[in-house]
Amino acid sequence: MARVVQKFGGTSVADIARIQSAAAKVKAEIDRGNQVAVVVSAMAGATNELVGHVTAISTLYDVREYDAVVAAGEQVSAGLMALALQGQGVDARSWLGWQIPIRTDDAHGKARIQGIETDELLRGMAAGQVPVVAGFQGLGPDNRITTLGRGGSDTSAVALAAAIGADRCDIFTDVEGVFTTDPRIVAKAHKLDKITYEEMLEMASLGAKVLQTRSVEMAMNHRVRLQVRSSFSDAPGTLVVDEEEIVEQEIVSGIAYNKDEAKITLVRVADRPGVAASIFGPLSDAHINVDMIVQNISEDGKATDMTFTVTKADFERACEVLKSHRAALGYQRLIGDANVVKISIIGVGMRSHPGVAQTMFTALAEKGINIQVISTSEIKVSVLISDDYAELALRALHTAYGLDAD
């Protein structure tokens, strides 16, 4: 007997018919002789509607009451899923985060899970009962409801799987698994049978929307085997596993893109010790995250151009912060560009294969695509290009690395 956590996202529980279909997948797993715990998101669109209600009352809202409101979406889904399972002959009951409880810190709206008390859940599972747990929510140290941030139900599912010692955590969504790149853009993209935690973490952080970044990080830390599956078919999904489980590594496993990037260049900043701190300190104080950074030293060695990226949401605010500190920073001018996209190649096989980046640069050059910024890590190379060339770049790189499906 295996112990499995099944998590159903918003599109998987969008209406009563889909909830009934999801319940049938739970029952099928039980019929295979396995113990199952279920985690559910709010019905598609429900959280946005609840957030809208909060902001309609006040834009300067109490974050504790915000959490109390937006957590209600998962409460509805959990109750409906339990009822659907009961209707299919399965003993099931719903659990809210505070009932278990799922303990979190007090960072309302973006709380982090600190522990899950599983005794009651495990007793029920041993007796044949299926717990249906409301994702996205927990209980803070002051006994107030907390929420984990957008995509937090994935994190709830992985944390629960780790806490109950599950053999696998299945994440049901609206795609059949993890693809080599976005199949809506590259028709020859194909589904991966397996991908490593590290590769999935990079893909999630670089714009792939299949899994939430924190959930992948937690799965990697606790060695929870994940499977990304479609709610709308019975096809096998993609397993997210340890590197050792993948016998033959591809050099590049996938290509991700992120259109939520904006580029800022400060022209002719004084080249002196502490200049980077003087630039990025005010941005940090304004809670603006900086991603890619490139520094170019001028010929005379007295000045430098500093280029970096921020999210599009932070772009205007970042420019205003830097303009307000212009006298202290002493730059000549500020150039901003929000019409950029970050393209990244990812693969653990890159560790042992030289020339991977060169293939990327050559493929883009052959298509006449100019690279504006480059950053690398052990298993990733990212470039910033004009967003006009995003689709062309994805297709060219997908072909260049031999990822096109036959």
Backbone torsions as a table, in degrees:
resi	resn	phi	psi	omega
1	MET	NA	126.5	176.3
2	ALA	-97.6	158.0	175.0
3	ARG	-112.2	123.2	-172.0
4	VAL	-127.6	137.6	169.2
5	VAL	-103.0	128.9	176.4
6	GLN	-114.8	123.6	-179.9
7	LYS	-112.8	130.9	-179.2
8	PHE	-116.0	122.3	-179.2
9	GLY	-78.7	-179.6	-173.5
10	GLY	-59.4	-40.4	178.9
11	THR	-70.0	-24.3	-179.5
12	SER	-77.8	-18.3	178.5
13	VAL	-125.5	33.3	-172.2
14	ALA	-67.5	-27.9	179.3
15	ASP	-151.5	179.6	-174.7
16	ILE	-63.6	-39.3	-179.8
17	ALA	-61.8	-42.0	-179.6
18	ARG	-71.4	-33.6	175.5
19	ILE	-64.5	-42.5	177.1
20	GLN	-61.3	-40.9	179.1
21	SER	-65.4	-41.5	177.9
22	ALA	-64.1	-40.1	178.4
23	ALA	-61.6	-35.4	178.3
24	ALA	-65.1	-34.5	177.3
25	LYS	-68.6	-36.4	175.9
26	VAL	-64.1	-46.6	-179.2
27	LYS	-62.0	-38.0	179.1
28	ALA	-62.7	-37.7	178.5
29	GLU	-68.5	-38.2	177.5
30	ILE	-66.0	-40.5	179.7
31	ASP	-64.8	-20.9	174.6
32	ARG	-80.1	1.7	175.8
33	GLY	92.7	13.9	-176.5
34	ASN	-101.6	152.7	169.8
35	GLN	-82.8	138.9	-176.0
36	VAL	-132.1	135.7	166.5
37	ALA	-117.4	141.9	-175.5
38	VAL	-115.3	139.9	172.2
39	VAL	-123.6	134.5	-177.8
40	VAL	-125.0	147.1	169.4
41	SER	-89.2	175.6	172.3
42	ALA	-70.7	155.2	175.3
43	MET	-58.4	144.1	-175.6
44	ALA	-50.2	127.6	178.8
45	GLY	88.6	-15.0	-174.9
46	ALA	-66.4	-43.2	-177.9
47	THR	-64.4	-43.0	178.1
48	ASN	-59.6	-39.3	178.9
49	GLU	-64.1	-42.4	-180.0
50	LEU	-67.0	-40.7	176.4
51	VAL	-60.9	-40.1	178.2
52	GLY	-60.9	-39.1	177.6
53	HIS	-62.0	-42.7	-179.3
54	VAL	-62.6	-51.2	-175.8
55	THR	-69.3	-23.7	176.5
56	ALA	-68.4	-29.7	178.7
57	ILE	-81.6	-43.0	-178.6
58	SER	-161.8	134.5	173.7
59	THR	-82.2	-20.3	176.6
60	LEU	-104.5	63.1	-172.6
61	TYR	-83.8	158.8	172.1
62	ASP	-73.1	116.9	-174.4
63	VAL	-63.8	-25.2	178.0
64	ARG	-69.1	-39.0	177.5
65	GLU	-74.8	-32.9	173.8
66	TYR	-55.7	-47.5	179.3
67	ASP	-62.8	-39.3	179.5
68	ALA	-61.3	-35.7	-179.3
69	VAL	-75.9	-53.6	-171.0
70	VAL	-72.0	-20.3	176.7
71	ALA	-71.1	-14.0	-177.0
72	ALA	-65.2	-27.5	-178.8
73	GLY	-60.4	-43.2	179.4
74	GLU	-70.9	-29.5	177.2
75	GLN	-62.1	-43.3	178.6
76	VAL	-62.6	-47.0	-178.4
77	SER	-61.9	-42.3	-178.2
78	ALA	-63.3	-44.3	179.1
79	GLY	-64.1	-42.8	-180.0
80	LEU	-66.7	-39.3	178.5
81	MET	-65.0	-41.4	178.1
82	ALA	-61.7	-41.1	178.3
83	LEU	-65.4	-40.8	179.1
84	ALA	-63.5	-40.7	178.2
85	LEU	-65.7	-42.6	177.7
86	GLN	-59.7	-38.5	178.8
87	GLY	-65.7	-21.3	177.8
88	GLN	-100.2	15.7	174.1
89	GLY	83.9	17.8	-179.6
90	VAL	-105.5	131.3	174.8
91	ASP	-71.8	115.3	-176.0
92	ALA	-145.6	151.4	171.7
93	ARG	-145.2	151.5	179.9
94	SER	-87.9	149.4	177.1
95	TRP	-132.2	128.8	171.8
96	LEU	-92.1	161.5	-175.6
97	GLY	-56.2	-38.2	-177.2
98	TRP	-76.3	-19.9	-178.6
99	GLN	-78.3	-27.6	-174.1
100	ILE	-69.7	-50.9	-11.7
101	PRO	-92.8	158.4	169.3
102	ILE	-96.0	107.9	-175.7
103	ARG	-81.0	133.3	177.9
104	THR	-131.1	173.5	170.5
105	ASP	-78.8	-172.5	-174.3
106	ASP	-102.1	21.8	179.0
107	ALA	-81.5	80.6	-175.0
108	HIS	-59.0	137.1	-178.7
109	GLY	88.6	-18.5	179.3
110	LYS	-153.3	41.4	-175.6
111	ALA	-67.5	154.4	177.4
112	ARG	-114.3	138.0	-177.8
113	ILE	-72.3	132.3	178.8
114	GLN	-108.5	-22.0	178.7
115	GLY	177.8	156.4	178.5
116	ILE	-130.0	127.1	179.2
117	GLU	-89.7	108.3	-166.6
118	THR	-104.1	0.4	-173.1
119	ASP	-54.8	-49.6	-177.5
120	GLU	-66.4	-40.8	178.4
121	LEU	-59.7	-46.8	-176.8
122	LEU	-67.8	-34.9	176.6
123	ARG	-62.9	-43.7	178.9
124	GLY	-64.8	-41.7	179.9
125	MET	-64.6	-38.3	178.5
126	ALA	-63.7	-27.8	179.5
127	ALA	-90.1	4.3	177.0
128	GLY	95.4	8.9	-179.1
129	GLN	-91.7	143.6	177.2
130	VAL	-99.5	115.7	174.7
131	PRO	-79.7	132.2	175.9
132	VAL	-110.5	107.2	-170.3
133	VAL	-100.0	132.0	175.0
134	ALA	-71.7	119.1	178.8
135	GLY	-76.1	175.6	167.6
136	PHE	77.2	-6.6	-171.5
137	GLN	-133.8	158.2	177.7
138	GLY	-156.2	-164.6	-178.2
139	LEU	-125.7	121.4	-179.2
140	GLY	-78.5	173.0	-178.5
141	PRO	-64.7	-19.1	178.5
142	ASP	-97.8	18.2	-179.8
143	ASN	62.8	24.8	173.6
144	ARG	-99.7	147.8	176.8
145	ILE	-64.8	135.8	174.9
146	THR	-121.1	158.4	171.9
147	THR	-123.4	157.3	-168.9
148	LEU	-98.1	3.2	-177.3
149	GLY	93.6	165.8	-176.9
150	ARG	-57.6	137.4	-176.4
151	GLY	77.7	7.9	-174.0
152	GLY	-67.1	-17.3	178.8
153	SER	-66.9	-32.5	173.3
154	ASP	-58.9	-45.0	179.4
155	THR	-63.9	-40.9	177.5
156	SER	-57.6	-44.3	-176.8
157	ALA	-65.5	-44.7	-179.5
158	VAL	-66.5	-41.8	178.9
159	ALA	-62.3	-41.0	178.1
160	LEU	-65.6	-42.4	179.0
161	ALA	-60.1	-41.5	178.3
162	ALA	-66.2	-40.8	-175.5
163	ALA	-68.5	-35.1	-177.9
164	ILE	-97.6	3.9	179.1
165	GLY	67.1	42.1	-178.6
166	ALA	-68.2	147.6	176.3
167	ASP	-76.3	-23.8	-177.1
168	ARG	-161.1	150.8	174.3
169	CYS	-124.3	113.3	-179.8
170	ASP	-94.0	123.7	177.1
171	ILE	-102.9	106.7	-180.0
172	PHE	-89.3	128.8	-176.8
173	THR	-142.7	-163.9	-176.5
174	ASP	-96.8	10.0	174.5
175	VAL	-122.9	160.9	-173.7
176	GLU	-82.7	-5.2	-179.5
177	GLY	158.9	-159.9	178.8
178	VAL	-96.4	124.8	-178.2
179	PHE	-101.5	161.2	-179.8
180	THR	-61.7	-29.2	169.5
181	THR	-162.2	-175.6	-176.2
182	ASP	-66.4	111.8	-177.6
183	PRO	-68.5	-14.1	176.1
184	ARG	-72.8	-22.2	-179.8
185	ILE	-103.2	-42.6	-178.7
186	VAL	-111.0	104.9	-175.2
187	ALA	-62.2	-25.5	-177.4
188	LYS	-90.2	7.8	175.2
189	ALA	-64.7	146.1	179.1
190	HIS	-132.5	158.7	-178.2
191	LYS	-76.0	138.7	176.7
192	LEU	-87.9	136.1	175.9
193	ASP	-71.7	-40.1	179.4
194	LYS	-142.0	150.7	174.6
195	ILE	-145.7	147.2	-178.2
196	THR	-78.7	158.9	176.1
197	TYR	-55.3	-45.7	-176.6
198	GLU	-61.5	-43.8	178.9
199	GLU	-64.6	-42.8	-179.8
200	MET	-65.2	-38.4	178.5
201	LEU	-62.9	-43.3	177.1
202	GLU	-63.5	-45.0	-178.7
203	MET	-63.3	-41.0	179.6
204	ALA	-65.5	-40.9	-178.2
205	SER	-74.3	-19.5	-176.9
206	LEU	-99.1	11.9	172.5
207	GLY	119.5	-15.3	176.7
208	ALA	-65.3	129.6	-171.8
209	LYS	-97.2	8.4	-173.7
210	VAL	-67.0	-44.4	-179.9
211	LEU	-130.5	149.9	177.7
212	GLN	-79.0	139.1	-172.1
213	THR	-56.1	-46.4	-177.2
214	ARG	-62.4	-34.2	-179.4
215	SER	-68.3	-38.3	178.7
216	VAL	-67.4	-42.3	178.2
217	GLU	-59.7	-43.1	179.3
218	MET	-66.6	-40.7	178.4
219	ALA	-61.9	-40.7	179.7
220	MET	-66.0	-42.8	-178.4
221	ASN	-65.8	-35.7	-176.7
222	HIS	-103.4	4.4	179.2
223	ARG	53.2	47.8	174.3
224	VAL	-89.4	122.2	177.8
225	ARG	-74.7	122.2	179.9
226	LEU	-102.6	150.4	170.2
227	GLN	-135.6	122.1	176.7
228	VAL	-91.3	120.9	-175.1
229	ARG	-133.7	159.6	177.5
230	SER	-88.4	138.1	173.9
231	SER	-74.8	-14.2	-170.2
232	PHE	-110.2	8.9	174.1
233	SER	-151.7	167.5	178.5
234	ASP	-102.3	13.1	-179.3
235	ALA	-66.2	145.5	175.6
236	PRO	-59.1	148.5	-179.2
237	GLY	-97.4	-153.3	176.6
238	THR	-110.0	127.3	176.8
239	LEU	-87.9	133.6	174.2
240	VAL	-105.6	114.2	-166.6
241	VAL	-140.9	177.6	172.9
242	ASP	-63.8	151.0	178.9
243	GLU	-57.4	-34.1	-177.2
244	GLU	-65.5	-20.2	-179.1
245	GLU	-80.5	-11.6	-179.1
246	ILE	-102.3	110.6	-171.2
247	VAL	-66.5	-49.1	-175.8
248	GLU	-120.1	110.2	-176.5
249	GLN	-80.3	135.1	168.3
250	GLU	-76.6	147.6	177.1
251	ILE	-63.2	-49.4	174.7
252	VAL	-121.2	123.5	-178.1
253	SER	-91.9	-30.3	-176.2
254	GLY	-161.5	165.4	179.1
255	ILE	-128.8	121.3	-178.6
256	ALA	-111.3	158.5	175.2
257	TYR	-140.4	152.9	-179.4
258	ASN	-139.5	113.2	179.6
259	LYS	-88.2	-0.7	-179.1
260	ASP	-90.1	48.2	-178.3
261	GLU	-125.7	146.0	172.4
262	ALA	-138.0	144.5	-174.6
263	LYS	-108.7	136.9	176.4
264	ILE	-126.0	132.8	175.7
265	THR	-123.6	127.4	171.8
266	LEU	-100.3	117.5	-174.3
267	VAL	-91.0	131.2	175.8
268	ARG	54.2	65.7	169.5
269	VAL	-88.7	143.0	179.6
270	ALA	-57.7	130.3	180.0
271	ASP	-87.2	90.2	-177.2
272	ARG	-144.1	158.6	177.4
273	PRO	-58.7	136.2	176.8
274	GLY	91.3	-0.9	-177.4
275	VAL	-65.9	-38.9	179.2
276	ALA	-62.8	-42.8	179.2
277	ALA	-62.7	-37.0	-179.0
278	SER	-69.9	-26.0	177.6
279	ILE	-81.9	-51.2	-171.4
280	PHE	-84.9	-16.5	176.3
281	GLY	-60.9	-52.4	178.4
282	PRO	-61.4	-33.9	177.5
283	LEU	-66.7	-41.6	177.5
284	SER	-62.9	-42.0	179.2
285	ASP	-61.6	-28.2	178.4
286	ALA	-90.0	9.4	179.2
287	HIS	59.7	39.4	177.4
288	ILE	-106.0	118.5	179.8
289	ASN	-82.0	136.8	177.1
290	VAL	-107.6	138.8	-177.1
291	ASP	-107.0	-99.1	-176.3
292	MET	-74.4	138.4	-179.0
293	ILE	-134.0	131.8	174.8
294	VAL	-134.2	134.6	178.0
295	GLN	-120.5	129.3	178.6
296	ASN	-116.0	122.1	179.5
297	ILE	-85.8	136.5	179.3
298	SER	-75.0	168.0	-176.6
299	GLU	-61.1	-39.9	-177.3
300	ASP	-80.2	-6.3	177.8
301	GLY	73.2	8.6	-177.0
302	LYS	-99.2	-18.3	-177.3
303	ALA	-137.3	160.3	179.6
304	THR	-140.1	147.5	170.0
305	ASP	-98.2	129.5	-179.4
306	MET	-113.5	118.8	178.9
307	THR	-116.1	136.8	178.9
308	PHE	-154.6	167.4	179.8
309	THR	-119.3	149.8	173.1
310	VAL	-133.0	172.4	175.9
311	THR	-71.7	155.3	178.1
312	LYS	-59.3	-35.4	-179.9
313	ALA	-63.4	-30.3	-178.4
314	ASP	-95.4	-3.2	-170.7
315	PHE	-58.7	-56.1	-177.0
316	GLU	-62.0	-41.3	-179.2
317	ARG	-65.6	-40.2	178.4
318	ALA	-62.3	-42.3	178.6
319	CYS	-62.2	-42.1	179.7
320	GLU	-64.6	-41.3	178.4
321	VAL	-60.4	-45.9	-178.2
322	LEU	-67.6	-37.7	177.6
323	LYS	-65.4	-36.3	179.7
324	SER	-69.6	-19.2	179.0
325	HIS	-107.5	16.5	-174.2
326	ARG	-60.0	-40.8	-178.2
327	ALA	-60.9	-40.7	-179.1
328	ALA	-74.8	-35.6	-177.2
329	LEU	-80.8	-33.3	175.5
330	GLY	71.0	26.1	178.7
331	TYR	-79.3	158.2	-177.6
332	GLN	-77.5	-47.4	176.9
333	ARG	-156.7	162.6	179.9
334	LEU	-114.4	129.0	176.8
335	ILE	-117.3	123.9	179.3
336	GLY	-115.5	146.4	179.4
337	ASP	-148.2	111.7	179.2
338	ALA	-95.5	-1.1	-177.9
339	ASN	-96.7	59.6	-179.1
340	VAL	-132.3	162.5	176.5
341	VAL	-140.6	143.9	177.0
342	LYS	-99.4	124.9	177.5
343	ILE	-111.7	132.4	-175.9
344	SER	-132.2	136.1	169.4
345	ILE	-101.5	140.8	-172.4
346	ILE	-135.4	136.8	175.9
347	GLY	177.6	130.4	178.4
348	VAL	-67.4	-20.9	177.9
349	GLY	-67.5	-15.2	179.2
350	MET	-64.7	-23.2	-178.8
351	ARG	-58.6	-35.5	-171.7
352	SER	-113.3	11.3	-178.8
353	HIS	-126.8	116.1	176.9
354	PRO	-75.9	160.9	173.6
355	GLY	82.8	6.8	-177.8
356	VAL	-66.8	-44.7	179.8
357	ALA	-64.9	-38.3	-179.1
358	GLN	-60.1	-39.1	176.6
359	THR	-59.7	-41.2	179.2
360	MET	-63.3	-49.2	-176.8
361	PHE	-64.3	-39.2	179.8
362	THR	-66.2	-44.6	-179.2
363	ALA	-61.2	-40.7	179.5
364	LEU	-70.5	-39.7	179.8
365	ALA	-62.4	-39.3	-179.7
366	GLU	-63.9	-23.9	177.7
367	LYS	-95.8	4.9	179.0
368	GLY	71.9	28.2	-177.8
369	ILE	-98.9	120.6	-178.6
370	ASN	-84.1	134.5	177.3
371	ILE	-92.8	126.2	-177.5
372	GLN	-95.0	-39.0	-178.7
373	VAL	-143.9	146.1	177.6
374	ILE	-128.7	137.5	169.3
375	SER	-140.1	150.6	-176.4
376	THR	-136.4	157.0	166.8
377	SER	-139.0	-173.9	-176.0
378	GLU	-62.0	-34.7	-176.3
379	ILE	-124.3	22.9	-175.9
380	LYS	-152.1	142.2	166.6
381	VAL	-128.3	127.0	179.7
382	SER	-119.3	142.1	174.3
383	VAL	-130.3	151.1	175.5
384	LEU	-106.8	127.2	-179.5
385	ILE	-134.4	170.3	174.0
386	SER	-63.7	138.0	-177.3
387	ASP	-68.5	-11.8	174.7
388	ASP	-63.4	-23.3	-174.2
389	TYR	-107.4	11.6	-174.1
390	ALA	-58.0	-52.2	-176.0
391	GLU	-67.2	-41.2	178.2
392	LEU	-61.0	-42.4	-179.8
393	ALA	-64.1	-44.1	-179.6
394	LEU	-60.1	-45.8	-178.9
395	ARG	-66.1	-42.1	-178.8
396	ALA	-63.7	-43.9	-178.4
397	LEU	-71.4	-36.8	178.5
398	HIS	-59.7	-40.6	177.7
399	THR	-71.9	-42.6	-175.7
400	ALA	-60.4	-33.5	-178.5
401	TYR	-96.9	12.6	174.4
402	GLY	68.4	30.9	-177.3
403	LEU	-94.5	-8.0	-178.1
404	ASP	-62.3	133.3	178.1
405	ALA	-69.7	147.9	178.7
406	ASP	-68.7	NA	NA
